[in-house]
Amino acid sequence: MDENKQTNENLKYALCYVPVVAIILHFVEKNKTPILEKHIRYGMVLFIAYVVLTILISWLFTWLLFFAYIWLSIFLWYKTYSWEFVEIKFIDDIFDKNKTNKSEKKDDLDQF
């Protein structure tokens, strides 16, 4: 019987790392042992750190993209302004492919 109680306690400790369960246990559990309180705190802090880091990284990533866009725009502006030939192959390929598809469709429609 004692082993079953220990297994239940271990399961409760382990479930503290599921954010919703940790919050529920924090408010519902009346007889919290110090170990359970510790695992609840760890689970909640871990989740909060995850959320904060996710927000910061997405914010940082957005800024990095913004600066990359600005840098590339200025670089291409300078190259064009100084009469240097600028070619971005994958963009040209996309538009050439699109232009070819449109002309083929137009030729197909002209046949009818």
N, C-alpha and C positions, 0 to 999 in steps of 0.2 A: 504494500500500500504506500509506503514511504517513497518507493521508486517512482510510482505513478504520479505522486504529488510533485516530485522533483522534475519529472518530464513536463508536467503542465507549467511549472514555473519557468523552465528553460524555454518552452514554447512562447510564453508570455514575454519573456525577455527578448527573444528573437523577433517577435512581431512588433516590438517597439521601433524597429527600423523601417517599418512601413508607415509613411507619414500620417495617413488617416488614422491608423490604429494607435499610433503614439499620441495623437491629439485626443482621441476617444479615451484611451487609458488615463491620460492626464486628468481629464475631467470626471470620469466615471468611477475609477478605482478608488475605493475608500481606504483600504488598508494597504497602502503602498510601502513596500520594504525599501530600505535605502538602495539596494541593488536595482530594484525596478525603477525607482526615481532616476537613478543614474542612467539607465538605458533609455528611459523616456527622454531625458534631456539630450543625450547623445543623438538619438534619432531625430529629434526636432532641430537641433543645431545643424546636423548633417543636411537635413532637407532645406533649411533656410540658407545655408552656405551654397547648396546646389542652385537654388533659385537666384540668389544674388550673383553668383558667378555666371550663370546662363545669361542674365540680363546684361552684365558687364561685357561679356564676350561678344554678345550680339551687337551691343553698342559700339564696342571697339572695332568689330568687323565692319560695321556700317561706316565708321569713320575711315578705316583703311581703304574701303572701296571708294569712298568720296575722294580721298587724297590721290588714289591711283587714277581716278577719272580726271581730276584736275591736272595732274602731272602729264598724263597722256594727251590731254587736250592742248596744253601749253606746248608740249613737245611737237605735236603735229602742226600746230599753228606756226611755230618757229620754222619748221622744215618747209612748210608751204610758203611762208612769207619770204624765205631766203631762196626761193625758186629751186628747191631740191625736190626731186621726184619722190613721191610718197606712194607706196603700194602696200596695202594690207590684203594679203592673198586670200585668206578665208572669207573675208567680206566680199571681195570681187567674185569669188567662186559662187557664193550664195546668190548674188544678184545675177550673174551670168546664167546660172542654172534656172533661176526663176524666169529670166527673159527668154531663154530657150524653150521652156515649157509653155509660156504664153504664146510664142510664135507657132509652136507645133499645134496648139489647140486652135489657134486662128486659122491655120492651114486646113485643119480637119473640118472646121465649120465652113470654110470657103468651098469645100468639095460638094457640100450638099446644096 
